[in-house]
Structure formats: structure tokens, C-alpha cells
Amino acid sequence: QVQLVESGGGLVQPGGSLRLSCAASGSIFSIYTMGWYRQAPGNQRDMVAIITRDGITNYAGSVKGRFTISRDNAKNTVYLQMNSLKPEDTAVYYCYVLRLPNTYWGQGTQVTVSS
């Protein structure tokens, strides 16, 4: 079992910034990929950013240049720095962990971008 605890969501004005964090605990050995997905009402859950244990990253085109994903392997924690936030970034953000043969999800944290 892997448990994921997310924090950092909230309400922010357009152009503002938030930093999400997700800490993994439990059976954390051999975790390879960590990342963030998001889901807005009526939409599917889509990848935002992922990072491998070796630091290779991938971003959705809509967030590239504005969001930065990073991880601290010693702390088993992944971060998402979100800058220049737009209303269309509003969604529930879910932490994701790949530990073969399973995937794990955090509880979700709400990010709302509005004036």
C-alpha cells in the first residue's frame, strides 16, 4: 500500500501562483514515476505533469512554461509550482504515483482561479 497526502490547493486570482505538494508513505520502495493530473467537472482526468525518478519531465501543452514539477526522492515528495494561473486551470488536482504493477492516487485538492 502507498498513501499519498496532498496539500497546497486553494483560491487564487488570475495571474497568481500556488504550490502543490504530495508526500508518499507506506510501501514506497521502487516508486518510479510521480506526477499530477487534474479533472474539471464534466471532463476526464488529464495529465498535467509527470517526473521520473531520474528527473525526466513531461508537461501538458497547456501548462508548459507556467508550471514546474519537481521531486525530492529522499522525502518521497513531488511538487507542482503553478505560476501565471488562468481560470481554465480550475480543477481538482490529483497526485499520481506509479509503483509497478500498481498506480496510486491522492485524495485530490481543489484549485480555483477566479476574481
N, C-alpha and C positions, 0 to 999 in steps of 0.2 A: 504494500500500500504506500502511496505517496499522497501527502496532504499539501495543499497549496493555499497560502493566505495572501490575499491581495489587499492593497491599500493605496490611497492617493487620489481617488476619484473625487468629483465634486462639481460645483457650478462655477463657470468662468466666463468672462466676457470674450467676444470675438477678438482675436489677436493676442490673447493671454496664453499662459503656459501652465501645464500641470506635469507632475512626475509620478508615474505609477511604479509600484514595486510589488514583487511577488516572491515570497520565500517558500522553498520546498523543504519538507521534512519527511521522516519515515524512511522508506527504502529508497534512498537517493543514489545508491551506487549505480554507475553506468548511465546516468542521465546524459543524453547526447544533445538533444535539441530543446530549447526553451523559446517561448515567444508569446505573442499577443494576438488574439482575434477579437473582432467586435461584431455586435449584432444590434441593428436598429429594429424597431417594431415593424413587423411585416416582411423583414428581409432575412436572408440566410446569414449564417455566421461566416465571416470572411477573414482571411489572414490579413493582419496589419504589418507585422514584422516578426522575423524569426532569427535566431542566432544559434550556431552550433557551439559545441564545447571548445572548438578551436578558434572561435571568433569570426567565422564566416557569417555574413548577414544577408538578409533579403527583405525588401520592403515592397508593400503595395505602391503602385504608381501614384496614388492619390495622396500619400503621406511622405513620399521621398523628398528629402530636403528640409522637411519640417520636423519629423520625428527621428529620434535616435534610440536604438536599442543597445543595451549593454548587459553584461552579466559578471557576477563575481562568483567564480567557481568555488572558492573557499567557503563562501557564505551560502552557496546554493540559492542565489537570488538573481532575478532578472529584473531589469528596469526598462521603463519606456519614458523618455523625456519628450514631451509634446510641446512644441512651440508654434506660434502663429496659428492658433486654433481657429477653426471655422465652424459655423453652425452644423454643417454636414458631417462633422466629426462626432456629433452627439450619438451615443450608443452605450450599450453595456459592454465593457471590455473584460475579456476573459483571459486569464493566464493559461498557458499550454505547456505541457511537458511531454516529451517523447522518451519513454524508457521501455525499449523493446521487451516483450511484444505488445506493450500496452501504451495507451495515451491517457493523460490525466488533465482535468480541468479545474481551475479555480472557481470560486463561488460567483464571480463577476462583480465589477464595480462600475457604478453609473458615472458617466462623463456627460455633462450637459454644457453646451456652448451657446449662450444666449445673452442678449442685452436686457 
